[in-house]
């Protein structure tokens, strides 16, 4: 039987590339999971450390059964990894989010064996992601295991898989299961035994077939108990065993949910024949001061918070997540969108495309047995870095690969908001979603429903979703008249009130995913006075505080009775009266003063607003009540609001304008001419950023071309691109006259 030994504790670590064949005792002692960017990847400045880190450990395997094979399993190494055993390279891997293994049987000896793992998060042209709005943490941030198996075993050598893939089809209320197994070195007479058990451990079916290198077995579940998402995430267990005579050589077990689903472009998502609009969140895998080095308990905390919210779907952006979290999605019933980091910018080099294809293959093969995953995502906002025929070709190849590897699931992609509705990319995947930030980066809130309805009418045969929407919310900032760009908790709540309502009115949106469930690390950002973070989360990055918007969605999605008074952190207010807003999933809310006097009672749905509530001098306390549910707020009436309630923008961090070209004569520039001593469209964004005046010109132009009011820090992820390279922004062709005009303005500034 196989043996799994976790070797997470007590590694020696140095932030350098070494060639030593022995451990240096002066190196730092760390335990896995570990990242070297847990602090500098979240503090701002776009200057977190990238490079090679070396982890070393001596492992004594003891006496092994003759014929055993020994593998080392690395569950993730960001973003490239190498395995060395006793000074000899055993494996290397390109991609920071998936499992890889090495057969080290021939490299080990009796006694202590030196295991070295070299991990590198240096940007590389042949590894995705190339460019993205999050920190690329370096390190061994998931588990490392030693696997000991007999010579005949479920194949561990193919793309980090389990050597088993289970699928099912519902027929007349029963389920027909197909189990494919890949077995290494089966011998004549070996048998493959398949046992299916229900959630209580009762045997449902047993199948025995001859064991071959690739063995397919069929099993049957009568009156199958269906996996109904968050309503009833019922899981069977399929245990596969390789048997030789009276001995089980190797055994693997996977859980399986019996379900069927489809998407109707005019009606929405159906799970087991029931219309089930998918409404939920996106999630990044980092936490405060931990980076992406999370434990199972950290992952479970995230799942519990999402469950409390009442979401029924999660988009796991923008890469393969931990097996721990996919397991939790299976158990909690979250319908999951899993994707690869083909994001923001394509590198045209063939080796980069090969890497994207390999990451897609790993994602699907390693996660095939997770019933929660229903959608494979092939890209995210990939046209930010420009559109091209080559990009279209690569996207089609990724989509074809996903369909070939897994015809049981649907493919999808997340488009940048500025990509035209009639772009050919929108016909590639089975279903489609767009990332929209109308009402935050540009436009007005009402543009969201206008755009969605126009697309739905233009493409009645295409199932449409919203893969990202959101705005920043920082808990320090408050006011009575929230507006876009003030970063207040009140505006974030107002934004989401609008979005939750229009989404609820459109069940034909097959899935909607808030960006984001949690604030997350992006070392390049400087938003709302907070460096190194994207603050669009419904909760803070440390998971300690829920923003008011969290409770708004809980009112829409959760059946757990509750009452929540919004703006509690807006505890100092001026004036004789105030407005108190309450979120609840109850049909009515009563508001009481501290003396028990009823102020008002309102019936409605989700949002209850009490206006002109009297404030007396000093401290005021109010309680909102609905049945057994209640919540209270303290408000201190003051003459002047605290200065901390209002964001004071750094004058060097003002966003670009979106109408820069509107009042200029682009014809006046003539053809593009370049003096190399001055800035031009041939220079990188990072180079132009060295000159504040030239950079302001570039920022205004880029904001106008993308239709988004970009802040200086938001261009950091594009710093290696030139405007000439980025021939199309978000899929929109740059007018040559506009490009020439921009060049003429940059040519005014000497390098």
Buried (B, 14 or more C-beta within 10 A) or exposed (E): BBBEEEBBEEBBBBBEEBEEEEBEEEBEEBEBBBBBBBBBBBBBBBEBEBEBBBBBBEBEBEEBEEEBBBBBBBBBBBBBBBBBBBEEEBBBBBBBBBBBBBBBBEBBEEEBBBBBBBBBBEEBEBBBBBBBBBBBBBBBBBBBBBBBBBBBBBBBBBBBBBBBBBBBEBEEEBBBBBBBBBBBEBEEEBBBBBBBBBEEEEEBBEBEBEBEEEBEBEBBBEEBBBBBBBBEBBBBBBBBBBBBEEEEBBBBEBBBBBBBBEBEBEEBBBBBEEEBBBBBBBBBBBBBEBBBBBBBEBBBBBBEBBBBBBBBBBBBBBBBBBBBBBBBBBBBBBBBBBBBBBBBBBBEEEEBBEBBBBBBBBBBBBBBBBBBBBBBBBBBBBBBBBBBEEBBEBBBBBBEBBBEBBEEBBBBBBBBBBBBBEBEBBEBBBBBBBBBBBBBBBBEBEBBBEBBEEBBEEBEEBBBBBBBBBBBBBBBBBBEEBEBBBBBBBBBBBBBBBBBBBBBEBBBBBBBBBBBBBBBBBBBBBBBBBBBBBBBBBBBBEBEEBBBBBBBBBBBBBEEEBBBBBBBBBBBBEEEEBEBBBBBBBEEBBBBBEEEEEBBBBEEEBBBEBEEBEBEEEEBEBBBBBEEBBBBBEBEBBEEBEEEBBBEEEEEEEBBBBEBBEEEEBEEBEEBEBEEEBBBBBBBBBBBBEBEEBBBBBBBBBBBBBBBBBBBBBBBBBBBBBBBBBBBBBBBEBEEBBBBBBBBBBBEBEB
